[in-house]
Every structure is written in C-alpha cells, then in structure tokens.
C-alpha cells in the first residue's frame, strides 16, 4: 500500500519528539509567529462532540514567567525530591536521569522564553459522572497539546508537558486572569533546542503492554 506521506519523516517526528528539559536553549528568543503557527495546527486536533473548547494562554512576559516558575516550584519540590531519592535508592539509573533533568528545569523554569498553558472550557460538572466526563474532557484537549508539541519539534523547538503547578491552579488563574470555567491541564515551557538530533527512547516491548481481543 502506498502512503500519502513520507513515512520515514513522519515516523521520525513521532518517535523523536521528546520531553525536552536540559536541551532547551534559554538564550534564543522565540518569535510570536512561530507559536501562533504551532497553535493553528493544534486546532486541527479532534475534540469531543466537535465543541472545540480548547483555550491557550501564552506567557512571554518575564515577570509573569517568574511568578509561574515560583508556583511550579511550590508544586514540584517535594515530588521531585522524593522521586529522586527513591530512584537513587533503587538503583534505577534511567529514573535518576529523568529526575535530574526535571530538577534542572525546576531550577531554571522562568528562563524558558515562552510558557504555554493549555486549558479547556468546562461545560458540565465532571464530578457528576467522573468515569465518563474526565476522560471525555481530557480527550478533548490532550490531542491538541500533542499536536502543538509535534509542530514545535518540526520547527526545531522543544517542550515538556508538566502538571505540577496545578496544585496552585487558583493562584495561576488569578495571576493570568483565567476564568473559572476554564480548566488548566498543564504547563509547557517552550524554547528552541540545543541541537535537533533526538533519538527514539528505550521503551517496554509492545507485547508487554498489548492485549488483543481481551486482557
């Protein structure tokens, strides 16, 4: 079967879009237009009932980035410290590297020239039927977030999807004037990357996680 797309290019994009922390280039400015291009592409992602409830808050103001970074650190500190200690004690080298990378970003979050907060308009109370509404709500925004990250990667930029600031989501909403009916779902520091030679990561074998026609 002939593919409409160049599979080598497509597969490379999908398999090498990493969570980038240590290789974010904090010294290089990012043009607003690049972010707008990537967000335009993200709006092509599917959403529940085609409601298109996505909302995006882009923060480039230095003072607001510092305030966001402080709130992120308040939410992340104990989690990263505990995770690092546990990984170190268990001799889990890969996990140790991940936590060291996360700590690097923790220390320098405000230096990322662009912070992006994806959100979604909440039109029902997910607490009324959480097993239905929470997957539906997240399923209406996370495909768009991933499209945004892929678009960034294709243009030589990197990002990582974080959620640890959400313990202080109310403070973030007050800082940025986010309405009460907009649910923040993450925080993405965005910058050009130091090099573009990312490689596929080591993952579990497919057959360890695949269940076909039943568990």
N, C-alpha and C positions, 0 to 999 in steps of 0.2 A: 504494500500500500504506500503510495506517495504522500509525503507530508506536505502540508501547505507552508510550514515553517522550516527553517534550518534547525534540525533537532540538536545538532552539536552546540549551536549557540544557545538555544532555549534551555537545553539540559544543563549547560554550564552556568547559566544565570540562576536556575532553580537550585542547583547543588552547591553553589559557592556564595550564596547570599548569607553571610554570617552575621551573628551578633557582634558588632564591632565596638570595642572599647579602647584598648591600648593603641590601636592604629587609627584613631580619629585624629585628623590634623587640625588642632585647635588654632593654628596660626593663619589659616587660609579662610578668607571671607566667602560666604555663600550668597550668591545673588538671589533676591526675592523671586525672580522669574523662574529659576530652577525649581524652587519649592512649589511654585504655582503649577508648573508643568507636571510635576510628580503627583500633586494633589488632583489635578484634572484627570489624570489616568486612574487614580484611585477611585474616582466617582463612577467608573465603569464597572466596579465590582457589584455582585448581586447583593440585594438586601431583602429582608423579609417582607412579603407582600408588595415589593417594589415601593416601599414607603420612603426610601432614601433619607432616613433620619440621621445620617452622619452629620457631625459638626466637627470642625477642626480649628483649634486655637494655636496659632503660630506665634512664638515669642522670640523676638530678636533683641529687645531692649535689655541692656546689660544689667540694670538694677533688678528687673523682674526675673531675669535668669538667675541672678544670685539668690533672690528670695526663693525661687523654685528649688534651687540646689539645696538650700538650707532645709526646706521642708522634706525633700527627698532624703537627705542625710538623717533627719529625725526618724523617718520611717524605716530606713535601711540599716541603721547602725547595728542593732543587736542581732538582726537576722544574718548579716554578713559576718559579723564577729563569731557568732555561734557556728555558722556553717563552715567557716574556715577552720575553726578548732576541731570540729568533728571530722572533717575531711582529712586534716593533718593526722589526727589520732588513728584514723582508719587506714592510713597509708594510701589513700585514693588520690593518686598523682594528678589525674585529669581534673577531678573536682577541685583540688587545691589550686590548679592553674586558673580554673574558672573563677574561683573566689578572689584570687589575687587580681585578676583582670577587673572584676567587679569593684574591688577596693580602689583600684587605680581610677576608675571613672567616678567613684564615690568622692574621691579627693578633689576631682577637677571638673565636676559636672557643669559648673557655671561657665567653663571655658568653651564648651561646645557652642558654636556661633548661632545655632538655631535649636530651640526646643519646640517640639510639636506634641500637643495633647489631643488625641482623638477622643471624641465623645459621641453619644447618641441620644437622641430625643426619646424620653421615656413617656409613652402614651398610656401605659397600663401599669398597675402595681405588680411587679414580678412576684411579690410575696403571696399573692392570691393563688398562684399555681406555679411554684418555683421550678418544678421539673419540666414544665413546658416553656415558661416565659424567659428564664435566664438563658437557656441555650438559644432561644429564638433571638433574644436581644443581642447577645454576643455574636451570634451568627450573622447578624445584620451589620456589624461594624468590623469584625476582625478580618474578613476577606479584603476589605478596603484598606486596612492597615498593612496587610501583607503586600498588596498591590503597590502601595506607596513605597514600601521598603525595596521591592524589586525594581521599581522605577528609579529610586535613588542609586541602587547598585549599578544599574545600566549606565548611569551618568557619572560614575566614579565617586559617588558619595556612600557613606555608611551610616548605620544607625543601630540601635539596640532597643528592644521593646522592654520597658520596665514598668512595674506596677507599685513599687514600694512607697511611692509618695501618697498612695491612695488612703493610707491611714490618716492623712491630713487633707483629704479632698475638700473639706469645707473651707479650710484656710486658703487652698489654691483657688477655689471658686471666688472667695472674697477678694483675693489678690487680682484676679483677672476678670472679675465681673461675670462669671459663668452663671447662667440662670439655673434655678433649682430643678427644672425638668430636663436638664442635660446631664447625663451620667458620664463622668470621665472614666475611660477604660485603660489609660496608660499614659506614659510619658516617653517620648523618643528624643534623645539628643542626636542631632544630625550634624555631620561635617564631611568634608572630603576625606578620603582615606589616604594613609601613607602607603602608597603602592596599591595595586589592584590584583595582585597575584594570590587571591584567596583560593583555597582548595576544598574539595569535599571533606567533610568531617567523618571521623570514625563513629559509626552508629551500630546499634544492635542489628543482627541479621534479620531480614524480613520474616523468616519463618518462626522467629521467636515471638513475634507480635501479631502474626497473621492467623485469623480464624475464618475458615471458609465454610459457608452453609451451617454455621453453628460454632459454639465455643470449643 
